Amino acid sequence: MKDSDLAKMPLDKLWRLHEKVIQLLDMKLQQETRKLQRQLDELGRKFGGSPSDIPHPRPYPKVEPKFRHRSAHFQPAITSVHDP
């Protein structure tokens, strides 16, 4: 529908159109609400049980670093090609 069509439409037809749109949007909103509620219920069954039912990350062994940072007191020798 174009804006010009709506501007020419009588008020009672506009009101009926408004009611239809509201009704359709309400139905879609209710459907979406039911869908999301089902998903929440499913997640609640999966994760809402006792704390032992909740999956925990697998423990990994401690990894030692391959390389260590040199101490702050160590400074590499700076040599210049132009030193006598």
C-alpha positions in Angstrom: 0.0 0.0 0.0 1.3 3.4 -0.8 1.1 6.5 1.3 -1.2 8.2 -1.2 -3.6 5.3 -0.9 -3.7 5.6 2.8 -4.2 9.4 2.6 -7.3 8.9 0.4 -8.8 6.1 2.5 -11.8 6.9 4.7 -11.2 6.9 8.5 -13.3 3.8 9.2 -11.3 1.7 6.7 -8.1 3.0 8.2 -9.3 2.0 11.6 -10.2 -1.5 10.4 -6.8 -1.8 8.8 -5.2 -0.7 12.1 -7.1 -3.3 14.0 -6.1 -6.1 11.5 -2.4 -5.1 11.8 -2.6 -5.0 15.6 -4.3 -8.5 15.6 -1.6 -9.9 13.3 1.2 -8.5 15.3 -0.3 -9.8 18.5 -0.6 -13.3 17.1 3.0 -13.2 15.9 4.2 -11.9 19.3 2.3 -14.7 21.1 3.9 -17.3 18.8 7.3 -16.0 19.3 6.7 -15.9 23.1 5.6 -19.5 23.1 8.7 -20.5 21.0 11.1 -18.7 23.3 9.4 -20.2 26.4 9.8 -23.7 25.0 13.5 -23.0 24.5 13.9 -21.7 28.0 12.1 -24.7 29.4 14.4 -27.0 27.4 17.4 -25.2 28.7 16.0 -25.3 32.2 15.8 -29.1 31.9 19.3 -29.3 30.6 21.0 -26.9 33.0 18.5 -26.3 35.8 19.1 -29.5 37.7 21.4 -30.0 40.5 24.9 -28.3 40.3 26.5 -31.7 39.6 24.4 -31.9 36.4 25.9 -28.7 35.0 28.8 -29.4 32.7 32.1 -28.0 33.9 35.2 -27.3 31.8 37.6 -30.1 31.6 40.7 -29.6 33.8 43.9 -29.2 32.0 47.4 -29.7 33.3 49.5 -26.7 34.1 51.7 -25.7 31.2 55.2 -24.5 32.0 56.5 -21.7 29.7 59.1 -22.7 27.2 61.0 -19.5 27.5 61.5 -17.2 30.5 61.8 -13.5 30.5 65.3 -12.3 31.3 65.7 -10.5 34.6 65.2 -6.8 34.7 68.9 -6.4 35.7 70.2 -7.9 32.5 70.9 -5.4 29.8 72.4 -6.6 26.5 75.7 -5.0 25.5 75.2 -2.3 23.0 77.9 -2.1 20.5 78.4 0.3 17.7 80.2 -0.3 14.5 81.8 3.0 14.9 83.5 2.3 18.3 87.3 2.8 18.2 
